[in-house]
């Protein structure tokens, strides 16, 4: 006997009684066997969120999607259905700091991040990353300055479309995306950002933090929006530091936090565990 295909269904809709039963009954009537289910009703927004993993030995993604479309309308659902075997295509954007890029490539190569890399885009030449094994990953050097930003972003968007990219990751890409590009990438562009209490913006943030004697440093992964560093938060982490830590110590600790926060964020996204809820997210942890 062949192994049944696994599918992931995520949805959100106005909350009301009977949604769980209705979805479960619909999938059962179609021959689906639910093997994992999580749900959350947000009393503040009045919306309901759900993530289901189910098996179906007879029907493919197109047939299942067609069958669910009519059902979903009666609940005004926003929904997505994915064959779990289908790997997402991820484009990595990077600048001079490459610790996040290096970590993602390693985790990808050992199978920790089940995805296909659509390409690496950098505003620095490939020689900047000569110590990294980029192998046959498509590499695109797209330099940018104040006068060339529009043309550079047009070329970037063309790469995203031509490569069928599903997700864009700013792996310490030190350029601000335009409002237009941020809107085009709504819900499928993730940024990793240093996060302090208080927040330090601009140049040399770790040095600013050191001068203020911070006791906690951290990192935040969030969706990119037109409002700089204000997008819905996906994952965060912190570490305690002391007066004895130098700016170089803070940079080293900060790099470690950024790497692990971004890796956790990618695992969550690739497994359909991140749902947008206005300016926030609903995260269904395993």
N, C-alpha and C positions, 0 to 999 in steps of 0.2 A: 504494500500500500504506500502511496506517495504521502509525504508530509503535507498537511494542510497549510496553505499560505496564511500568514499573519498580517492583519491590517490594524492601523491606528486611526481611531475616529476622535477628533476634538471638536467641541462645539460650545457656543454660548448663545443665550437667548433670554428674553424676559422670564423671570422666575414665576413658576406657577406649580400647582399640585399635579403630580402624575407624570412628570417628564422622564424620570428614571424608568418607570414601568413601561412607558410608551416606547422609549428607545430600545429597551431590552426586548420587549415583545416584537418590535419590528425586526430587529436583527435575528431573533430566534425564528421568526416566520420565514426569513430569507435563508435560513440554514446556517446562520452564524453562531459560533460557540464562544461566549465571552470568557476570557481567561484573566482579565484585569480590569478594574473599574475604579475610578476616583471621581468625586464630584464636590462642588462647593457652591453654596448659595450666598451671594454677597447682599446682606441686608441693607447696606448703605446705598448701593446702586440699583438694587432690585434685579440683578442679573444672575443667571445660573450658568455654571461652567462644568464641563464634563470631559473626561478622557477615558476612552475605552480601547482595550486591545482585544481583538477577537480573531478566531480562526474560521476559515471557510475553504472547504476542499473543492467546491464546485464552481464558484463564481470568481471572476477577475475584477480588477479595480474599476474598470469602466461600467460593468454590469452593476456592481455594488453602488457606485456613485449615482447612476441613473435611478436605481431603486430608492435611494435615500433622498434624492432631490425633492420629489413630490411630498414625501413625509415631512421633511424639514420645514416646508413652507407654512404648515399649519401652526408651527411654534415660532415662526419668524427667526429661525436659527441662522447664525453665522457658523459655518462648519468647514472642516477639511478632513479628507480621507486619504490615507497614504498606505501603500504596500510597504511593509516594514523592510522588505528586501531591497527596496529602491533607495540607493544612496543619494544624499543631497550633494549638490555641487557647490563648493565653497571657494570664494575668492579672498585671498589674504592681501591686505594693504599694509605696507610697512615703510617706516622711515629709517633713520640711522640706528635707533635702538632696536636690536633684533632679538632680545631675549624671549619675547612672546612668540615670535615666528619660529625660533629654534625649538622651543618647547612643543608647539603645535605640530611641527614636522616630525619630531620624535614620537609623540603620542599617536600620530597618524600612521607612522611606519610600523609600530608594534601592534596596531589594530585597536587601540583604545578609543580612537575617534573614527567611527564608521562613516566616512565621507569620501568624496572625490575632490581633489584640489583642482579647481578650474584654472588657477593661475596665481602667480604672485605679482603684485603691482607695487613698484617702489618709486619714490621721487629721488632716489639715489641710484647710481650705476650698479650693475650686477657685481662688479669687482668689490663693492662694499661688503658683500656677503660671501666672499670667496671661501671663507672657512666653513660655510654651511653646505650640506649636500643637497643641492636643489635638483640634481639628477636631471630627469627629463621633464620636470615641472615647467610649464610655460612661464617665462619671466618677461615682464614688460616694464621698461624704464620710462616713466612719464614725469619728467621734471616739471616743476611748477614755480611760478613767481606771481607777483601781483598782476602783471600784464598778461600772463598766459593762462590764468586760472580757467577762464571760460573754455578755451580750446582744450586744455588738459582734461577737464571734466567731461567734455563731449567725447573725447577719445576713451576715457574711462567707462562712460556709459555704453559706448559701442562695444567695448570688450565684455562688459557684463551681459549685454544682450546676446552677442555672438557666441559666447561660451555657455549659454543657458545656465548662468549662475543663479543659484537659489538663495544663497546667503553671502553677504559681504562682511568680513571681519576686519576692523581697524585694529591691527595688532601693533599698537603703538605707532600709528600713522599720525604724524604730527602736522596734519593739515586739516583745516576746518572745511567741511563740505558745505557747499552752497545750499540755500533754502530749497532751491528747485531739486537738486539731487537728493537731498534728505527726504523730501516728500515722495520722490519716485521710489525710494528704498524703504518706505514706511513698513515696519514690522519685519524687515529682513536685512538689517544692517546693525551690527553690534560693535560697541566701542568699549575698550578697557581704559579706565581712568584712575589715576592716583586719587585717594580720598583721605582727607585729614579732618581732624576736629581741632580747630576750625579749618575750613577749606582754604587752601592757598592756590591762587591762580597765577598764571604768568610764568616767567622764567625761573628756573632753579627752585622748584617748590620744596624739595627736601632741605635745601639750605634755609629757606624761609621757616620751615617747620623747626629746624634745629635752633634757629635764633629765638623762636618763641617757646622753646622748651616743651614741645608736645610730649605726651605720654602714650599716645596711640597713633599708629599710622595704619593705612589700609588701602584697599582698592575696590572699585565699583565697576561692574559690567552692566551696561544699559543699552537700550535701543537708541539709535541715533534719530534725533528729530531736528526740526529747524531751529529750535531753541538750544543753544550750545550747552551741552552737558546737563540737560534737563529732562532727558528721555526716561521712559519707564525703566525702573531698576530691575535687573534680573538676579544678580548675585553680588554679595559683598563679603569681605573678610577683613580682619584687623590683626595686628600684633602689638603687644605692649613694648615700649622702648623706655630707656632711662636717660638720665643726664650724662651718663658715661658714653653713650652712643654718639659717634661723630657723624657729620653729614654723609661720609662714605658708607658708614654702617647703615644709615637710614636708606640710602640708595640701594644697597645690597638686599636689605630686608624687604624693601618695597618691590624690587624686581621679583623676589620669590612670591610675594602675595599676588602680584599682578598675574604671574604665570598660572598659579593654581586657580585663581578666580576665573580667569578666562577659560581654562580647560574645563572647569565645572560647568560654566555657562554653555560651552559648546556641547558637552554631553547632554545637558538638559534640552537644548534646542533640537539637537539631532534626533532625540527620542520623543519629540512632540510633547514636551512637558511644560512649555512656556506658552501661556495664553495672555493676550493683551486684555486689560481691563481699564480702559480709559488711559489715565496718566500712570496707572500701576500695572502690575502683572499678577497673574495667578500661576504659581509654580506647583506642579504635581510631582513631588519627590518620590523616588522609588522606595 
